[in-house]
Amino acid sequence: MRCIAGPPARGGGETGVRYLPDLEALQSFLAVAEELSFRRAAERLHIDHSAISRRIKDLEGRLGFDLFYRTTREVLLTEAGRVLYEENRALLDGLRGSIEAARRVSTGRTGRIRLGYMSFAAPVAMPAAVAAFNGRFPDVSVEIVYMSTQGQKLALAQGRLDAGFLIGPFDHGDFDMLRIVADPLLAALPIAHDLARQEAVRLRDLAARPLVLGSIDMWSAYRLLLDEMFTSNGLPLRPAFEPSSMLGILGLVAAGLGASILPDSIRQLGLPKIAWRPITDCGQHVETMLVWPKAAGQTVTLFVETCRRLLPLAAAAPG
């Protein structure tokens, strides 16, 4: 690129403070500045030679100074034209970049997704889904937040989560759901527990011994399920310990302080000092659901699609 000092600024033109060139004028100017030829610039922009000459002449008139020095043999940038070129080249590059970034966001392939999960999704469902989604869409930031089922329902309603793994059933007209897994319930017993010597246990056996269950504030949906299960069998449910976290539950069981009732997915953690036994008179399953707003964006749609591909046994929840 070549430039010269150029003639003095013209009078009567609109100043740069009052006049901002439109995108068409800037694109024409940049093309001529890079080609140093009105003919080649016109070919590049697929317009007539006369049209690009008019655009540049009109731009110079509105700015009040010359951008090019023209001779019969060459076109050169004036010093003012060089400054305008260097500043606006970066501006248009930034504009193109922002448009491309917005396009990627619109397709769901960049941006972020805020994902909630509860304890039963932590061993398998959530990590598997996040790993598969990250492999397909590495430019999407996945924010993972541990929340109780009730907390996730509130966060989804308030727009603080985009999707969540929570305990089903869940039925709400504003949300769609995908059943990830329906886990049978098992008794989690200390290795030295007397019931661990049996191949299976009964609910009445568990009701008669100290139980370790998640606290009401963090495990309300699951505790409600257990309460209904025990009540329907005419049994009391009086836990001896109520820790708030899964680690707390498993730690107390492993320490010999009581038995617990947990989904089969937790057994896959393979923890020592804990024996797992089926419960003969319990046909109850606990559902892990993926829930998201019906009006969710494309990124959430792609996450749901990933979960459907990853989990062949997942089925749409009946509405």
Secondary structure as UniProt FT lines:
FT   STRAND          3..4
FT   TURN            16..18
FT   HELIX           23..35
FT   HELIX           38..45
FT   HELIX           49..63
FT   STRAND          68..70
FT   STRAND          75..78
FT   HELIX           79..106
FT   TURN            107..108
FT   STRAND          111..117
FT   HELIX           119..121
FT   TURN            122..124
FT   HELIX           125..136
FT   TURN            138..139
FT   STRAND          140..146
FT   HELIX           149..157
FT   TURN            158..159
FT   STRAND          163..167
FT   TURN            173..174
FT   STRAND          175..190
FT   TURN            191..192
FT   HELIX           194..197
FT   HELIX           203..207
FT   STRAND          211..212
FT   HELIX           216..232
FT   TURN            233..234
FT   HELIX           246..254
FT   TURN            255..256
FT   STRAND          259..263
FT   HELIX           264..267
FT   TURN            268..269
FT   TURN            272..273
FT   STRAND          274..279
FT   TURN            280..281
FT   STRAND          285..293
FT   TURN            294..295
FT   HELIX           298..310
FT   TURN            312..313
FT   STRAND          315..316
//
